[in-house]
């Protein structure tokens, strides 16, 4: 057994306030002299942007002057202690590594079931389901709107029957499952619950996360089923149902990922996502729940982009803001209510079709930022995802990237190792300030839903995306292999191709289901769901009843659509 190293002895006395002020004044003078020396050599600097990817100015040098107002106990604290800036667990990855959860789904439920088993067999520790566009939009595969889309961008799930195939041979009570679904999230959740129930698995044994974040759909991804207000009612019903019946399930994964993918800056991703989170807290309280009953099961989903230090600062600021607001505004008493638990996915928008192997490197740095920022769960994008859904080779490299990080780089050995860095702390503080400015503006506009309806979020993101693209086109931002260091090399990697037989086979399966199920029971369950939507009964309970008798996703959505109608976004030009 190795002999422990001696710890450094602390000085007997610390410098007084006057001594600190004197040292800071001396540093300020030294910095002024340094700035003058740098200015004399300014003509030799490279002519590119030195701002962050988000457009925030970067100083050449950061010093104690940039963190002079910080208080360790107030602003940082110990890992696992308020304000959780340094992490939500006292020993973090020494206790348990992050969950390696590769986002997977394509073709039929059988195809994706095989991919799940492939990943679990290679060391993945959690499942994350990607659905096709018809499923995401709440349509059945045989809807005329869905021709050519079935199974193309994810797995096609139309009913409980497909969910049973998707998890065939996979113990639902032994694996944590994340489902990236929003508008029809309650329906897909019901299929998952009914599948477990048929296997004799009690709901309290199920662990996982339902994205179920409809607000960011209006802001960024644009795959909704109903208008905002009834959508929030459904979410509140899901929260109420799961709090009582599925206690280990995260009912919402409040997602900044898609906001960032749409072109938002780090500060916008931080602010808009947290504002959505606070809106869900309000909805839960209005539904009659105590904040401490449901807040511990709210989780987050962040993007990890390429600006390494800015991303780390974003994760740290997010934890601090969430803990403070839940404690001070909402009066949360449980420690668990203050913890921001989050999943991270590397930035899809940073992947390039040109020289796709370079994406392996980009993803590795983004993954390292997520780990240094303290993520609880991580998905690493595959190199080929700008060209197709991931091949087995590409997804194995992406998974291996996480495993190399975990076991070979040392980043899991200590918590928040960049704490105290003048740059990282200044960046964390800057992002918190910018988020607070956005919170005030959103409140001034009447809250999140009002700001969505008037297009505030959408305009802010569009402006940021346009500014970034202009910088790329002017070569103020270099994208290797795209606008600089360009080669004419041919793309030479294997790509996954969806078998054209998937769609006709899915349609035939759906036709057979409708012919063999108890259609009388389906009709009755759908009618009860419509009545619940008109009234005040919990719609999640009625949706689960529909799932049990093999009603399809489109039929269940249609039963609620009779009451809730459709949503059409106001166009912005």
N, C-alpha and C positions, 0 to 999 in steps of 0.2 A: 504493500500500500504506500502511495506517494506521501511524503511528508508535506503537510500544508505550509504554504509560504507564510512568512511573518507579515502581518498587516502593518500598513504604514501608521506610525504614531501621529496623533493629531497635535498641533501646536498647543501650548498651554494657554495662550490667549489669542483672541481674534482681533483684527484691526478695528479701531473705533470708527464711528461714523465720520468724524472729521478727517481721519487718516484716509478713509475710502474716498471722500470727496476730493481730497488733495491728490490722490492717485488718479482719479478720473479726470481731474483738470489737467494733470500732467500728460495723461494719455490723449486728451483732446488736442493739446498743443502738438504732440508728436504726430497725431493723425493729420493735422492741418499741414504740417511740413511734408508728410508723406504724400498727401493729395497734390501739393505743389510739384513734387518731384515726378509724380505720375503724369500730371498735366503737361510737363515739359516733353514727355515721351509719347503723348497721345497720338501723334501722327503715325506711329509705328504699329498701332493696334489693328487687328483684323477688322474688316468692315462687314461685320455681321451683327445681328441682334444679340445683346447680352441679357435681354429680359427673359423671364421664365416663359415656358410654353403658354402660360396664361396671360402673358403680357405685363406681368408685374416687374418693375425695375429691380435689377440686381446691383447692389453696390459691389465694387471691386473687392473691398475688404470689410469684414465684420469684426467687431471688437467688443469688449465689455460695455462700451457706451450703448450698444444696441440692445443690451439686456439689463441695463442699470436699474430699471424700475421693477424688475421681477422679484417676487418673494417665493422662496422654494416651497414652503408649506402651502401657500395659497394657490400658486400657479402650476406646481409640478406634483408634489407629494410623492409618497412611495408607491411602487407598483402594487395594485390591488387596493389602494386607498384613495379616497376622494382627494382631488377631482379626477383621478384616473387618467391624467395626461400620459403617464408612463406605462399604462396598461391596466387591464381589469383583473389580472391574476397576479398573486405575489411572486410566483416562480415561473409563470408562462410556459415556455416550451421545454423547460427542464422537467416539468410535471407531465405535459402532454403536447406533442407536436400538433400543429394545425391540421385540420382535416383536408386531405387532398381530394378535391371533389371536381373531377373533370366533367364539364357540361357535355352531355351526349344525347343524341336522338336523331334518327333519320329513318326514312322508309316506313316499314310496317312495325307494329309492336314486336313482332318476332325478330326482325332485324336488329332493333335496338336492344332487345333482351340479350341477344348474342354479344353486342358491344359491351353491355354492362358486365357480363360475365368475363369478357376479355380484360376489362379494366380492373375488376375486383381481383382477378387472378394475377395481376401484375403489381398489386400493392395499393391500389386506390382504396381510400377508407370511407368514402361516402358517395352517394349517387346524386346526380343533378340532371333533371330531365329537360331536354329541349323539344318543344312541340312545333309542328308545322303551322303554316299561316292559317289554314282553315280552323284548326283547333284553337289557336291564339285568338281568333276573331269570333269564336263561338258558333261556327258553322259545321254542319255535318259534311263528310267527304263527298256525298252525292249531291250537294247543293250546286246548282248551275254556276254560281260565282266561283267555285273552287276548281274548275277544270284546269289541269296542268299544275296544280299546287300541292296535291296530296302527297305527303311524305317527303317533300323536296327540301325544305329548310329545317326539318325536325321530324319527330315521329307523329303519325296520325292516330289520334285517340278519339273515338266516337262514342264509346259507351263503356260500361263496366266490363264487358267482354274483352275489349282491347286492353284494359288495365290488368285484367287477369293474365293475359298473355305477356304483357310487358314485364310483370314481376314473377313469371313462372320460374320456379326453382330458386327464387331469391327470398330469404326470410325477412319480411317487412319489419319484424320486431328486433332484428339483429343489425340492421343497417339504417343510417340516417339518410333521408331522402329529401332533396330540394327540388321544387318544381317551379320553373320560370313561366308563370302564367298569371295573368292579371284580370282582364275583363271577365272571363268565365272561370276565375279561380275557384269560386265556391263549388262549381259543377265538377271540376277535375278533382278537387279535394274530396268531394262526395264519392267519386268513383274509387279513389284510393282507400277511403275508409270502408266502403262497402266490400272491396276486395279483401281487406284484412279481416273484416267481420266474417265473411264466408269461410275464411281459413281458421276461424276460432281464435283470432288474435284480438285481445281487448284493446280498446282505443288508448288506454293509459300506458300501453307499452310502445306506442308509436312515437318516433322521434324524427323531426324534419322541419322543413321550412316551406311555406307557401309565399310566393312573392306578393301577390294580392295587393300591389301598390298601384291603384288606379289613377292617382293624381299625377304621377310622372308620365302616365300614358297621354294625358291631355297636354302635358308640358312638352314631351319629347317623342315617345315611341309611336303614338297614334293608333293603338290597337285597343279600342274600348268597345263595349257592348251597349251601354246605356248612358244617359246624361249624368253629370257629376253627383247631383243630390241623391237619386236612388242608388247610385253605385256606392256612395258612402253609407247608405242604410244597409246594403248587403254586407259590406265590410264589417260594420258594427255587429251585425247578426252573427257573422263568422267568428268574430272575436269573442262574443258572448258564449256561443256554442262551444268553442274550443277551450275557453277558460274553464268551463265546467266539465267537459267530457274528454278533451284531448290535452291534458295538462302539460305534456312535454313538447308540444308542437308550437313552433313559432308561426303565429298567425299572419304576420306581415313581414316581408323583407323590404324595408323602405329603401328604394333603389336610386342611388345617384349615378349608377353605371350608365344607364341609357341617356340621362341628362348630359353626361360628359361626352358620350358618343355622338350626340347631336351637335356638339361644338361648344359646349359650355367651358368656361375656365374652371380652375380648381376652386376658386372662391364661390363661383356660381353653383357648382356641383355641391359644395359644402352647404351653402345657404339654402338653396332650393330644396335639397333633400331633407335637411333638418326642419325646414318650415313645413314640409309635407308630414314629417314625423309628428310634429306638434299638433297638426290638424287631426291626425289619427288619434292622438291622446285625447283631444277635445271630443272626438266622436265617441270614444269609449266611455268617457265620463258622462256624456249626454245620454248614452244608452243605459246608464244606471250602474256602471261598473266602478269600483274603486280603482284608482290609478295603480295601487300596489297589487291588484288582482291580475291586471293584464300587461302592465308595462314590462315585467320581467321576460315576457315572451314576444316583445317587439325586437326585431333584429334589423341590421342594415346591410346594404350591398353596395360596395364602393368600386370605382374604377381605379386602377393603378396605371398612370400614364408614364411617359418617359422622362419627365423632369424630376429626377430622382429625389432631391431634397424637398422640393415643394410637395410631392406626394406624401412623404413621411410627415411633414408638418401638417398636412391636411388631416391625416388620420389622428394625430395627437390633438389637434384643435377640436375635431369632431367629438372625441370622448369628453373633453373638458366642457364644451358647450352643453352637450346632452345632460351630463351629470348636474351641472349648475341649474339648468332650466327645470329639469324634473324635480329637483329638490326645492328650489326657491319659488318657482311659479306654481307648480302643480302639487307641491306638498308631499311628494313621495317619501315614504319612511324606510321602506326596505332597501337594503344595499343593492339587491338584484335589480331594482327598478332604475337605478342610476347607471347601470353598466351598459355601455354601448358594445354589444356583441356584433361582429360583422364578418361577412364573407367578402372576398375581393376577387375580382377578375382582371387580368391584364388587359390593356387597352386594345380592343379590336380595331379601332380607328387608326392606331399607330402601325398596323400591319400593312405591308406594301406588296402589290402583285409582282413588281419588279424584284428580281433576285430574292425570291421568297425565303431562301435559307437565312438571309439576314434577320428575318423575323424571330428566329430562335434566339439570337443575341438580344434583340429588343425585349422579348418576353422575359428573358432571364433577369435583366436589370429591373424590369417592372415588378417581377415576382419578389426580388430581393427588397425592393422598397416596401412592398406590402408586408413582408415578414419583419423588417426593421420597424415598421409602423405598428406591429402588434396584431395582425389579423388572426381570426380564429379559424378561418377556412379559406381555401385558395383554389382558383381555377387558372391554369396557364393556357393561353391560346396556342393553337397549333399553327405551324408556319404556313399552311396552305389555305387558311380560312378566308383569304380574300378571293380565292379561286373556286373553292368548293367546300362542302362539309369535310371535316378532317378524315384523312385516311388512317388506317391502323398504325402505319409507320409514324405519321406525323403526331398522332395523339400519344403514342408511346414516348416519343422524344419530349413532348410537353410534360408528361407525367414524370419522366426521368429528370427534367429540369428541377422540379420541386424536390425530388429525392436527393439530388446532388446538393441543392441548397440546404436541405435538412441535415444531411449526414456528412458532408464534406467541407463546407465553407466556414463553419463555426458560428454562423449567424444565430443559431438557436441556443447558444451557450449562455447568453446574458440578455437582460431585458433593457430595451430602449437605450442601446449603447451610444446613440448620438445626442442624448440629453446633455445639456450644458454647452453644446456647440453654439457659438454666438449666432451662426447663420441659421441653424435649425430652429433655435428658440425664437429668433427674430421672425423667421418665416411662419412659425406656428402662431405667434402673436398677431402678425399681419393678417393672416387668413381669418383668425377669430374676429378681428376688427372689421374686416370687409364683410364677413357674414352678418355681423350685428347691424351694419348699415343696411344690408338687404332686408333683414327682419323688420327694421323700422319702416322701410319703404313698402313692404308687403302689407304690414299692418295699416299703414296710411291708405292703402288702396282697398281696404276692406277685407283682407284675409286671402288665403290661398285660392279658394274657388273663385272669388270675385276677380282676382288677378289673372287666373287662367282664362276666365270668360272674356276679359278685355284684352287678352293676348300679351300681357306684360312679360311673362317668362319666355314666351316664344320669341318676342322681339329681342330680348336681351341675349338669348342664345344665338340667334341668327346674326346679330351684330358681331359677337365674339368669333363665330365661325368664319365670317367674311374677313375679319381682320387677320386671323391666322392664315387663311388661304392667300391673302395678299402678300403676307410676309414670305410665304413659301415661293410664290411666283416671282417675287423680287430677289429671291435667294438671300434674304435676310435670315432665313432659317434653312439650314442644309438638311436634306433628307437623303441619306446615303443610297446611291443607286437610282434615285428618282430625279433630283434636280442638280446633283453633283456626283462625280465619280461614276458616271453612267456607262454601262456596257451594253452591248447588243446581244448579250447571251440569251440563249433559248431556255425557256422554262423546262426543266428536266426533272420533275418530281412526280411520283404517282398520285393521281387524283381520284377521289371517291366519286363514283357515278351511281346515281340512283337507278335501280332496275326499273325500266318502263312498265313492268308487270305489276308494280306496287299499287298504282291507282286502280286498275280494273279489279284486282284481287280484293282491295279494300272495299270497293263498291259492292262486289258480290257478297262479301262477308256481311256488310251492313244490310243488304237486301235479305239475306238469310235470317239475320237476327230479327228483323221486323216480322218475318213470316212465322217464326218459331216461339217468340216470347208471348206472354199473356197480355195482349193488347188492351183488354178491358181494364186490367190493373194499371197499365201505363196511362190510359186516358183518365182514370180516376185520380191518380197521383198528380198528374199535370194540372188537373182542375183544382185540386187542393192547394197546389203551389200558387196558382193565379190568385186564389182567394187570399192566401197569406200575403202576397205582394200588395193586394188592395188594402189589407187590414194591418194589424200590428203583430201578428204571430211571427216567430222567428223563421225566416225563409230558409235558413241553412238546414233546419230539421226537415222541411218539406222537400228540399232539393235532395237530401240523402234518401228519403223515401222513394223519390223518382229513380235515383240511381239503382236502388235495390231491385227494382222490377225491370231494369235494362232500358229505361228511357234514354234516348240519345242526347248528346250535348245540344244539338240544334233544337230539339223538341223542348228541352228544359229552358233554353234561352227564350224560345218563342212563347212559352207560358208566362214568363216575366215581361217580355216585350209588350204583351197585350196591355199591361199596366204602365210600364215605364217608358215605352216608346224608344226612339232612337236619338242620337246626338249628332249634330252637324257643327263642326268648328267654323267660327267666323274666319274668313280668309284674310290674310295679311299680305300686303304687297310692298 
